[in-house]
Amino acid sequence: MDKDFKKWPGVSIIILNWNGRGLMETCLPTVLQTDYPAYEVVVVDNASTDDSLDWLLRTYPQVRLIGNPENWGYARGNNVAIYQTEMPFLVLLNNDVEVHPQWLREMMTVIYRSPDIAAVQPKLLHFQDRGQFEYAGAAGGHLDDLGIPFTRGRILSVMEQDEGQYNVESEIFWASGAALLLRRTALAQSGLLDEAFYMHMEEIDLCWRLKRSGFRIMVAPKGEVYHIGGASLPHGSPKKLYYNFRNSLLMLYKNLPKRRFYLVYPFRLFQDTLAFIRLLFSSRAEAMAVWAAHRDFLNLRRNYSPPSTSESIVLPSLRGSVLWDAFIRRRQTFASIPRSRFRL
């Protein structure tokens, strides 16, 4: 790519907001200081009941606003803004993410290198402890055969310190929706975010569909952002657990051949049953969220047709179960999982 940044293509930075004035007061000023010559900032508001919109209009009149009539969640909320912007590249950025001035330039350097790169994420670090990877994306995402996501820098809830161990630009299976750079022409082939997901894992489903369309997903570790996290639903929320379990099942059903899904599903059902039993002793609400997730998945799947063998098939990046690795083999860092286990 030409090093003269004046020739770089335009980017729409889309920030979804719902009652997030306090978060935007902290994070939005850093976005507006991005070191890149051709970008617009678009805030799409999901019917906030605080004074987010008044504050934005008063404080940052240069920011474009899109108002939704109700809270449409992450998927539909962002899709609205994607339809209403025209730049050839776009970023989906959470309203609780502070950015380094070089973050966008580093990601654009990667995505512009090859037309088969459809999505890129930066390195996600914890807002309060910037030497620690952040849960939502760390240094790039992977997926095991049972649909459980993990990252370079985070296995389950164990976060690693960032010591430069994942500073190599790498292909990944999914990029975090907290800070996700996308190529618009690739979306024309894969489709946008699946609005049935509402929130959680819709970006993993999107990345999987992009890969099935022949594109690659990358991480640009020289770009850094700092994620507060938990702005939509806090950790331990039964609703969060529900969406994670339901949407991971739906994602598997949508992207695996039917025969393979029904080979995998009994193992996943066994794994989730164990989780349900364990949660019964600590939080009945969370246990019932797991049960409801399976019930609603069985209803939702009727709206989808799994890919046929004639379509492009892409399997999850990790053979086997990351839970088995973490709890039985005691492999609790990404680097401890043998490279031979990965399909990438």
C-alpha positions as CSV (number, residue, x, y, z in Angstrom):
1,M,0.0,0.0,0.0
2,D,1.1,3.5,-0.8
3,K,2.7,5.1,2.3
4,D,1.2,8.5,1.4
5,F,-1.8,8.3,3.7
6,K,-3.7,10.9,1.6
7,K,-4.3,8.2,-0.9
8,W,-5.7,5.7,1.6
9,P,-9.4,4.8,1.2
10,G,-12.2,6.1,3.4
11,V,-13.4,4.4,6.6
12,S,-16.7,4.7,8.4
13,I,-16.2,4.2,12.1
14,I,-19.6,3.1,13.5
15,I,-20.2,3.3,17.2
16,L,-23.3,1.7,18.6
17,N,-24.7,3.4,21.7
18,W,-27.4,2.7,24.2
19,N,-27.4,4.9,27.3
20,G,-23.7,5.3,27.1
21,R,-23.0,9.0,27.6
22,G,-20.5,8.3,30.4
23,L,-18.6,5.7,28.3
24,M,-18.5,8.0,25.2
25,E,-17.3,10.9,27.3
26,T,-14.3,8.8,28.2
27,C,-13.7,7.0,24.8
28,L,-15.0,9.1,22.0
29,P,-12.4,11.9,22.2
30,T,-9.7,9.3,21.5
31,V,-11.5,8.1,18.4
32,L,-11.7,11.6,17.1
33,Q,-7.9,11.9,17.5
34,T,-7.3,8.9,15.2
35,D,-4.2,9.3,13.0
36,Y,-5.8,8.6,9.6
37,P,-6.8,11.1,7.0
38,A,-10.1,9.7,5.6
39,Y,-12.6,8.6,8.1
40,E,-16.0,9.6,9.5
41,V,-17.5,8.8,12.9
42,V,-21.1,7.7,12.9
43,V,-22.9,7.1,16.2
44,V,-26.0,4.9,15.9
45,D,-28.2,5.2,18.9
46,N,-30.5,2.4,20.0
47,A,-33.2,4.6,21.6
48,S,-31.2,5.8,24.6
49,T,-33.2,7.1,27.5
50,D,-30.3,9.1,28.9
51,D,-29.1,12.4,27.4
52,S,-26.6,10.7,25.0
53,L,-27.9,12.4,21.8
54,D,-28.2,15.9,23.3
55,W,-24.7,15.6,24.7
56,L,-23.3,14.5,21.3
57,L,-25.1,17.2,19.4
58,R,-23.8,19.8,21.8
59,T,-20.3,18.6,22.2
60,Y,-19.3,16.9,19.0
61,P,-21.4,18.3,16.1
62,Q,-19.0,16.8,13.6
63,V,-20.2,13.3,14.5
64,R,-22.9,12.0,12.3
65,L,-25.9,10.6,14.3
66,I,-28.4,7.9,13.3
67,G,-31.3,7.3,15.7
68,N,-33.1,4.0,15.9
69,P,-36.7,4.0,17.2
70,E,-36.0,1.2,19.7
71,N,-33.2,-0.9,21.1
72,W,-32.4,-3.2,18.2
73,G,-29.3,-4.8,19.8
74,Y,-25.8,-5.1,18.3
75,A,-26.6,-6.9,15.1
76,R,-29.6,-4.9,13.7
77,G,-28.3,-1.6,15.3
78,N,-25.0,-1.9,13.4
79,N,-26.7,-3.2,10.2
80,V,-28.7,0.0,10.0
81,A,-25.6,2.1,10.0
82,I,-23.8,-0.2,7.5
83,Y,-26.7,0.4,5.1
84,Q,-26.6,4.2,5.6
85,T,-22.8,4.6,5.1
86,E,-20.9,4.4,1.8
87,M,-17.1,4.3,2.6
88,P,-15.4,1.2,1.2
89,F,-14.2,0.1,4.6
90,L,-16.0,0.3,8.0
91,V,-15.2,-0.3,11.6
92,L,-17.7,-1.6,14.2
93,L,-16.5,0.0,17.4
94,N,-18.0,-0.5,20.9
95,N,-18.8,2.7,22.7
96,D,-16.6,1.5,25.7
97,V,-13.4,1.3,23.7
98,E,-10.6,3.8,23.9
99,V,-8.2,3.8,21.0
100,H,-4.5,4.5,20.3
101,P,-4.0,7.2,17.6
102,Q,-2.4,4.6,15.3
103,W,-5.0,1.9,15.7
104,L,-6.9,2.4,12.4
105,R,-3.8,3.0,10.3
106,E,-2.3,-0.3,11.5
107,M,-5.4,-2.3,10.7
108,M,-5.8,-0.6,7.3
109,T,-2.1,-1.5,6.5
110,V,-3.1,-5.2,7.0
111,I,-6.5,-5.3,5.2
112,Y,-5.2,-3.3,2.2
113,R,-2.4,-5.7,1.6
114,S,-4.5,-8.3,0.0
115,P,-8.1,-8.3,-1.5
116,D,-8.8,-11.6,0.2
117,I,-8.6,-10.1,3.7
118,A,-12.1,-9.2,4.7
119,A,-11.8,-8.4,8.4
120,V,-9.1,-7.3,10.8
121,Q,-9.1,-6.6,14.6
122,P,-6.5,-4.8,16.6
123,K,-5.0,-6.0,19.9
124,L,-7.5,-5.6,22.6
125,L,-6.1,-4.8,26.0
126,H,-7.9,-4.2,29.4
127,F,-8.8,-0.6,30.0
128,Q,-7.8,-0.6,33.6
129,D,-4.7,-2.8,33.2
130,R,-3.2,-2.2,29.8
131,G,-0.6,-4.9,30.3
132,Q,-3.4,-7.5,30.3
133,F,-5.3,-8.9,27.4
134,E,-9.1,-8.2,27.4
135,Y,-11.7,-10.9,27.3
136,A,-13.7,-9.9,24.2
137,G,-10.9,-10.3,21.7
138,A,-7.3,-10.2,23.1
139,A,-5.0,-10.9,20.1
140,G,-7.5,-12.6,17.8
141,G,-10.2,-15.3,18.1
142,H,-10.4,-19.0,17.5
143,L,-13.2,-21.6,17.8
144,D,-13.2,-25.2,18.9
145,D,-15.2,-28.1,17.3
146,L,-18.1,-27.6,19.8
147,G,-18.5,-23.9,19.1
148,I,-16.7,-22.5,22.1
149,P,-14.7,-19.4,21.3
150,F,-11.3,-18.5,22.8
151,T,-8.5,-16.1,21.9
152,R,-4.8,-15.6,21.6
153,G,-4.4,-14.3,25.2
154,R,-7.5,-15.7,26.8
155,I,-8.7,-19.3,27.4
156,L,-12.1,-19.4,29.0
157,S,-11.9,-16.7,31.8
158,V,-8.1,-16.9,32.2
159,M,-6.5,-13.7,30.8
160,E,-2.8,-13.5,30.0
161,Q,-0.5,-10.6,30.5
162,D,0.6,-9.0,27.2
163,E,4.4,-9.6,27.0
164,G,4.6,-9.4,23.3
165,Q,4.0,-13.1,22.8
166,Y,1.3,-12.6,20.2
167,N,2.7,-9.5,18.4
168,V,3.1,-11.4,15.1
169,E,0.5,-10.5,12.5
170,S,-1.6,-13.7,12.1
171,E,-4.6,-15.3,10.5
172,I,-7.3,-16.0,13.0
173,F,-10.8,-17.6,12.8
174,W,-12.8,-14.6,14.1
175,A,-12.2,-10.9,14.9
176,S,-13.8,-9.2,17.9
177,G,-16.9,-7.1,17.3
178,A,-15.6,-4.7,19.9
179,A,-13.3,-3.2,17.2
180,L,-13.9,-4.8,13.9
181,L,-12.6,-3.5,10.5
182,L,-14.5,-4.8,7.5
183,R,-14.2,-4.7,3.7
184,R,-17.6,-3.6,2.3
185,T,-17.3,-5.6,-0.9
186,A,-16.7,-8.8,1.1
187,L,-19.9,-8.1,3.1
188,A,-21.8,-8.0,-0.3
189,Q,-20.8,-11.7,-0.6
190,S,-21.3,-13.0,2.9
191,G,-24.2,-10.8,4.1
192,L,-24.3,-8.6,7.1
193,L,-24.7,-9.5,10.8
194,D,-27.5,-12.0,11.5
195,E,-30.1,-10.0,13.3
196,A,-31.6,-13.2,15.0
197,F,-28.5,-13.3,17.2
198,Y,-29.5,-9.9,18.7
199,M,-26.2,-9.7,20.6
200,H,-23.1,-11.9,21.3
201,M,-21.3,-14.1,18.8
202,E,-22.8,-12.4,15.7
203,E,-19.3,-11.3,14.7
204,I,-18.0,-14.9,15.0
205,D,-20.9,-16.0,12.7
206,L,-20.1,-13.2,10.3
207,C,-16.4,-14.1,10.2
208,W,-17.2,-17.7,9.6
209,R,-19.4,-16.8,6.7
210,L,-16.7,-14.5,5.3
211,K,-14.3,-17.4,5.5
212,R,-16.8,-19.7,3.7
213,S,-16.9,-17.0,1.0
214,G,-13.1,-17.4,0.5
215,F,-11.8,-14.5,2.6
216,R,-9.3,-14.4,5.4
217,I,-9.6,-12.8,8.9
218,M,-6.5,-11.2,10.4
219,V,-5.2,-9.5,13.6
220,A,-3.1,-6.4,13.5
221,P,-1.3,-6.5,16.8
222,K,0.5,-3.2,16.3
223,G,-2.8,-1.5,16.5
224,E,-4.0,-1.3,20.1
225,V,-7.4,-0.4,21.7
226,Y,-8.4,-0.5,25.4
227,H,-11.8,-2.1,26.2
228,I,-13.7,-1.4,29.4
229,G,-16.1,-4.3,28.8
230,G,-19.5,-5.3,30.3
231,A,-21.2,-2.2,29.0
232,S,-24.2,-4.1,27.5
233,L,-24.5,-7.1,29.9
234,P,-22.3,-7.7,32.9
235,H,-20.3,-10.9,33.4
236,G,-22.5,-13.5,35.2
237,S,-25.7,-12.1,33.8
238,P,-28.2,-14.9,33.0
239,K,-29.2,-13.0,29.8
240,K,-25.6,-12.9,28.7
241,L,-25.2,-16.6,29.4
242,Y,-28.4,-17.3,27.4
243,Y,-27.3,-15.5,24.3
244,N,-23.8,-17.1,24.4
245,F,-25.2,-20.6,24.6
246,R,-28.0,-20.1,22.2
247,N,-26.0,-18.2,19.6
248,S,-23.1,-20.6,19.6
249,L,-25.5,-23.5,18.8
250,L,-27.2,-21.5,16.1
251,M,-23.8,-20.5,14.6
252,L,-22.7,-24.2,14.5
253,Y,-26.0,-25.2,12.8
254,K,-25.7,-22.4,10.2
255,N,-22.1,-23.1,9.2
256,L,-21.5,-26.8,9.6
257,P,-22.8,-29.4,7.1
258,K,-25.9,-31.0,8.6
259,R,-24.3,-34.4,9.0
260,R,-21.3,-33.0,10.9
261,F,-23.6,-30.8,13.1
262,Y,-25.5,-33.9,14.3
263,L,-22.3,-35.7,15.0
264,V,-21.1,-32.7,17.1
265,Y,-24.4,-31.9,18.8
266,P,-24.5,-34.9,21.3
267,F,-21.1,-33.9,22.6
268,R,-22.2,-30.3,22.9
269,L,-25.4,-31.3,24.6
270,F,-23.4,-33.4,27.1
271,Q,-21.0,-30.5,27.8
272,D,-23.9,-28.1,28.3
273,T,-25.8,-30.5,30.6
274,L,-22.8,-30.6,32.9
275,A,-22.7,-26.8,32.9
276,F,-26.5,-26.8,33.7
277,I,-26.0,-29.2,36.7
278,R,-23.1,-27.2,38.0
279,L,-25.0,-24.0,37.8
280,L,-28.0,-25.4,39.6
281,F,-25.9,-25.4,42.8
282,S,-24.7,-21.8,42.4
283,S,-27.3,-19.8,40.3
284,R,-30.7,-21.3,39.4
285,A,-31.3,-18.3,37.1
286,E,-28.1,-19.0,35.1
287,A,-28.9,-22.7,35.0
288,M,-32.3,-22.0,33.5
289,A,-30.7,-19.6,31.0
290,V,-28.7,-22.6,29.6
291,W,-31.9,-24.7,29.4
292,A,-33.8,-21.8,27.6
293,A,-30.9,-21.4,25.2
294,H,-31.2,-25.0,24.0
295,R,-35.0,-24.7,23.8
296,D,-34.9,-21.6,21.7
297,F,-32.1,-22.8,19.5
298,L,-34.3,-25.8,18.5
299,N,-37.0,-23.4,17.5
300,L,-34.7,-20.9,15.7
301,R,-33.0,-23.6,13.6
302,R,-36.2,-24.0,11.6
303,N,-35.4,-20.7,9.9
304,Y,-32.1,-21.9,8.6
305,S,-30.7,-24.5,6.1
306,P,-27.2,-25.8,7.0
307,P,-24.7,-25.6,4.1
308,S,-24.8,-28.5,1.6
309,T,-21.7,-30.5,0.6
310,S,-21.6,-28.5,-2.6
311,E,-21.1,-25.2,-0.7
312,S,-17.8,-24.0,0.7
313,I,-17.2,-25.8,4.0
314,V,-14.9,-24.3,6.7
315,L,-14.5,-26.2,9.9
316,P,-13.7,-24.5,13.3
317,S,-10.0,-23.7,13.8
318,L,-9.3,-26.0,16.8
319,R,-9.8,-29.8,16.6
320,G,-11.5,-31.0,19.8
321,S,-12.6,-29.2,22.9
322,V,-10.9,-26.2,24.5
323,L,-12.8,-27.0,27.7
324,W,-11.1,-30.5,27.7
325,D,-7.8,-28.8,27.2
326,A,-8.3,-26.3,30.0
327,F,-9.8,-28.6,32.7
328,I,-8.3,-32.0,31.9
329,R,-5.0,-31.2,30.2
330,R,-4.5,-28.0,32.2
331,R,-3.7,-26.0,29.1
332,Q,-4.8,-22.5,30.1
333,T,-2.8,-20.3,27.7
334,F,-3.1,-20.2,23.9
335,A,0.6,-21.0,23.4
336,S,0.2,-24.3,25.4
337,I,-2.2,-25.8,22.8
338,P,-0.1,-27.7,20.2
339,R,0.0,-26.0,16.8
340,S,-0.9,-29.4,15.2
341,R,-4.4,-29.1,16.7
342,F,-5.2,-26.0,14.6
343,R,-6.7,-26.1,11.1
344,L,-5.5,-22.6,10.1
